[in-house]
Amino acid sequence: MSKRMIKFTPIAASVALTLGLTACGSDNDRNVYVPPVESFSSSDDAQFNVEVTGKAVKGAMMNAVVSVSTLDATGQSVPVAFRLEASSEAESFSGEGLSQDAADADLEANKIAGNPDDVLTNESGRYSIFLEDNFTGPVYITVKTSEEGDESFLRCDAYLGCGSYATAPEVDDVNDGDTAIEFGEWYKTDLELSVIKFVPAITADTSGASGAQGDPGVSRSLTANATLFTTIGSQLIITAGGEVGPPTIAEVSLRSFFQLMGPDSTLQIPELLADPSIGGAVDLSDVDGEEELSEGILAISQIASSIQGLDSISDVLSKLKTGIKDGKLSGSDDAEIAALAAKLQQAVTNTSNIFLAIATGDDDAIEAAIINAFNVVNPNATDAEKDAFILQAAGIAAKAKAAKNKAIKNGAATDASLALIAKKVKKALEKLGCTDNCEADDNFYAQLAVSVTAEVTASEAELVTLQALVVTAETNLADAQSLGGETVTDAASAVAFASAVATLVNEAETADLANKVNKLFIKSQGLVSAATLLVDQNNTYQQILDNAEDLLSDANTEVDKVSAFDAALAELVIAVDAAVTEFDVEVTAAKAIAIDAADVADAKQTLSMTAEAASTSALADAQNATIDTAVNAAAALELATAAVSAASEFATTVDALEIAIAQAKAAAQAYLDVAVTDEDKDAAQTLVDDADAMVKVATDKAELAAEQFTAALALQVAAEEALPKLTVLASVKATSESLATMTVLTSTGGDAIIDAAEIVADVIDEVSGMGDSASGTSTRFPNWAYNYSLDDLTLMLSNATTGEMINAAASYEGDKLVVAWGATLVGENDASIKLVTADTQVAALTDCVEFAAGTIDATQIDSCLVFTFDGAVTADNVDDAEIIMTETTNHIEIMDGDSGFNGVLSITADEETDSSSISLEGVSGDVDFKVMSSDSTLDITVNDAMGYTLSITDGESADYIGSVMAMYNEAMMSFGTVTEITNGISITYIDGDVVDYTDVDLIDSSK
């Protein structure tokens, strides 16, 4: 806190004294008294221990110029005091002015005057600055590379490259010496990224902090990465103006993610929604492992990579900012923004396709994906240009695969997790942005709550694992400490102490606990921010926030423990040096350390051999599996997944082996460096040679692990693709069987209806000469009695033996004879078949007349038959009229004790065009289906999600042919071919299975 005082300055005192003397030496009453000039001062002791650190990545920005300021209440950028190192002691400052405000301003100016002249990023884009301990508010940071005038560079992490060099650079370990700016190469360009980080006031907990805790001299550490998303967000905030706080940053960030990624993909990164500066700084060409390659992080990294491959990054960012500000990126009314959105979509699709090949395929697959992407982006490329790129593709593929392997070794992912994530991200990025529902509503926040909860739960499980590792590290530390201090009394105890500490140092390097707990801490802070965003919307989400805060607190505890462990370990290393020197055991200690390291490497090699055997066995089991049915495909998928996991574990053990070998070789070389006697030199050289030999073994194992992983993954993909297809095929077969056995589609049902029609026709023919009315027993069908009236146009038939009955009533309506009829029939196997009609013939006929007139539709009638003649008809001229159209719509119910049927059969016959059509629609059992038949085609469609469709077409021969289709992977696919056989059909399915379905005569449209 600054100290404020009012005092006389030396100048003011001198003026006052002079005026006083003048007054005493003169009697001139015109002399006027002038009061002393009042001055104000301000002083302060300040320490700069609040660290703000992050990386500027679009690939990495090296030697980029970092500018730091804060934002005032109007959103304007103003200078802020900061340093490049944490304060070891307080700095004293003072200021003076003619008012207290002026003195305070002078004080701040003096603090700012101590700011460093230059702040530059390192090779990974990392920067760190330190603010005053009591600073709170937004800090605005920009990071800039320039095409000319400095040594700043941008690394290309776009797989298709980032343009061309004006002059080809020299060949080195990154650049290959041609003019193409390829993946992983450094180049110069004008680019500015920015981030606004809000530094909260000091609180009792650490919920406002993110970053490494417990570093010497650092009171708080906050992560502030400068990325594509933070740049767009910060520029939107600057443009809008006004006071900036966490809600401002959260609102703009959420809107940006919505517009650029779409709501669904946005839900994959809950930890970044309220504050994107804590993550997403991933350079795909050099993944350092500081962030986990989760689904969300990989998605935004691929978007950023894709943007770098476009014409101008700065221009792209400007247009994206405009589109997001206008609330319409995808489908924008601005032609340029709409074109950019389409171009970005294609670029992202290419990137996700290439990355999937990198994560799942071999070198050839990666190279093929890169070449395919080039052809998509450059459809008009000449053959020479294509050939030139093909020559580059192999090198790009090698760099991309090496980058993936480095990411795995650095702990950003495992082979198995990355392959799975790559598939999900490819699917998620198939459609960027949103065109409607682009505002976060209650439904979105409910989904976000689920996402945050899931991430908190997963992080809690990760925390438990880390806590166990920390306990183990602390136990090992205590054991090593017990060997030091007063315990070290002679050469032997000094060597034992040195060996134990060296082993502990190697274990700590392998465990990498500081990085792991810090990643969890930073993620936890993001989850707290996301949970706070939820509570701001609805306080029913308070429990989620409580859980996230508990997670953050527990993670911070582990950070402190690991920091204490690292500090204690560093003290042990110093103590070992002192003990080794005191007892003059440098060579003996080096030998013991080298032997111990070699033993660890041997143990790691044994573990890798065990993992290799498990992976080899799992792969063989997966290779022997068959994929011919859904059941077998499911089993094959399980085996392939196990093989993928085993190969990934094999690769992990090889990574651990490589670390142990490197440690063993370093220890052996250290032993060789201090060896004096020939015996020690020979022993040390042997250890060095053994380590070199193990390097070759590890390299071979790494290649084998990669080959087994690729092979297992290919089997997994094959099983994954086959399983849903075979599952659908099984459903298709089951549906075909259901249709083939439905009474209404077999001769059982069809013949019963046809027989009823024949009986009606024959009885009418039989009684045609008997007068206007009659009753009796049919001579042609002795079991059927009839009763008819030509005056009423009614007919009733009954079968006393079977209980069947048929009734019909007709009416002349202009050029139509309208018939309402009903029947109760008995088919084979005592199936009951009913043509439904109204309760009375009068009501039924009234409905049919209205249907024929078009005043009601087929859903409002039961069973009707309509004959259309070539002119108006009556009872007097009907015998001379010609039928030109016959239409019948019948409500049918079948009860057969099995599937039954309830639906509508409609038949239309056009005599003039000599064409006919049949439709049958209804439900049999639990199958809702529809049959549509014309003179040459027949389609049977099942009304379900599968979309089963059996289609038949008359061929040029007498037989018909067809196919069975169903929905698969969001499109209709053929699952079999249909041919005609006697009394039915035969279907040859895609798995080679041939099934005959007989007694399906009604399927023949001639019925």
Buried (B, 14 or more C-beta within 10 A) or exposed (E): EBEBEEEBBEEBEEBBEEBEEEEEEEEEEEEEEEEBEEBBBBBBEBBBBBBBBBBBBBBBBBBBBBBBBBBEEEBEBEBBBBBBEBBEEEBEBBBBBEEBEBBBBBBBEBBBEEBEEEBBBBEBBBBBBBBBBEBBBBBBBBBBBBEEEBEBBBBBBBBBBBBEBEEEBEEEEBBBEBEBBBBBBBBBBBBBBBBBBBBBEBEEEBBBBBBBBBBEBBBBBBBBBBBBBBBBBBBBBBEEEEEBEBEBBBBBBBBBBBBBBBBEBBBBBBBBBBBBBBBBBBBBBBBBBBBBBBBBBBBBBBBBBBBBBBEBBEEBBBBBBBBBBEEBBBBBEBEEBBEBBEBBBEBBBBBBBBBBBBBBBBBEBBBBBBBBBBEBBEEEBEEEEBEBBEEBBBBBBBBBBEBBBBBBBBBBBBBBBBBBBBBEBBEBBEBBBBEEEBEBEEEBBBBBBEBBBEBBEEBBEBBEEBBEBBEEBBEBBEEBBEBBEEEBEEBEBBBBBBBBBBBBBBBBEBBBBBBBBBBBBBBBBBBBBBBBBBBBBEEEBEEBBEBBBBBBBBBBBBBBBBBEBBEBBEEBBEBBBEBBEEBEBBBBBBBBBBBBBBEBBBEBBEBBBEBBEBBBEBBEBBBEBEBEBBEBBBBBBBBBBBBBBBBBBBBBBBBBBBBBBBBBBBBBBBBBEBBEEEEBEEBBBEBBEBBEEBBEBBEEBBEBBBEBBBBBBBBBBBBBBBBEBBBBBBBBBEBBEBBBBBBBBBBBBBBBBBBBBEBBEBBEEBBEEEEEEEEEEBEEBEEBBBBBBBEBBBBBBBBEEEEBBBBBBBBBBEBBBBBBBBBBBBBBEEBBBBBBBBEEBEBBBBBBBBBBEEEBEEEEBBBBBBBBBEEEBEEEEEEEBEBBBBBBBBBBBBBBEEBBBBBBBBBBBBBEEEEBBBBBBBBBEEBBBBBBBBEEBBBBBBEBEBBBBBBBBBEEEEEBBBBBBBBBEEEEBBBBBBBBEEBBBBBBBBBEEEBEBBBBBBBBBEB
